[in-house]
Amino acid sequence: RMSKHGPIINDILDPLNKEKRPVAVSWAFHDFNNDIINGLYELSHLDTVFQAPDALKKLHAPGLNFVMGDTNGNIGWWAVAKLPKRPAHIDPNFIQDGSDPSNDYIGTWPFESNPQSINPESGIIVSANHQPQDFGNGTVPGYYNIENRAKRIETLLGQKEKNWSVKDMEAIQLDTESAFYKRIK
């Protein structure tokens, strides 16, 4: 069962529930034309990071970060999704009343305004599934981890200038130190 706000999930929540008011799951991944197969095909045939945005515009998966490097030494990162514009009174982390049209999306941001970085001055891109910080239109919707891992990677990368070996990168990938968990402990 579907609604304009996504699939009706009453039967999943409680099959014995006699609640008549439908509960729907609204998710940007369901809401827009998602041409993911063609986008991924185009990505697999690119020569430079500068060609990536045209293919990435076709992928609509909130919370997906895409990182790419090319043989010319260019690097790029994009938050990939058609990010919904919401009314100012909406907090997307909470259930909304779908019967009230003032709670509906009011459009989407253009892909060009999504957080992205091409050839940053530091020469380093860190993507650890953390919330992007440079979206001028508010918090980027999606399923992001806390920035703890990204901060740790940045710290480790900042300890050395150049000439990273495979062993060095392996040590970063396998590093388990966490300031967040130390604080909890």
URRAWO-V379348 format. One line per field, one symbol per residue. phi: phi as a letter, one per 30 degrees, with the letter a starting at -180 (. if undefined). burial: + if it has 9 or more other ideal C-beta (glycine too) atoms within 8 Angstrom, else -. A space follows every 50 residues. Layout:
phi=???
burial=???
This chain:
phi=.bbdcjddcedddaecdcedddccccbedddbdccdddddddddbdcbdd ddedddedcbbejcccbbbbdcidbabbdclcdddbeedccddbdcdddc ddcdeckbddedcdeaabhdedibbcbbhcddcccdcjdddlccdddedd dddedddddbdbhdcedddddddcdbdbddddddd
burial=--+--+++++------------++++-++-+--+-+--++-++--+-++- +++-++-+++++++++++-+---++++++++++++------------+-- --+----++-+--+++++-+----+-++-+++--+----+++-++-++++ ++++-++----------++-++--+--++------
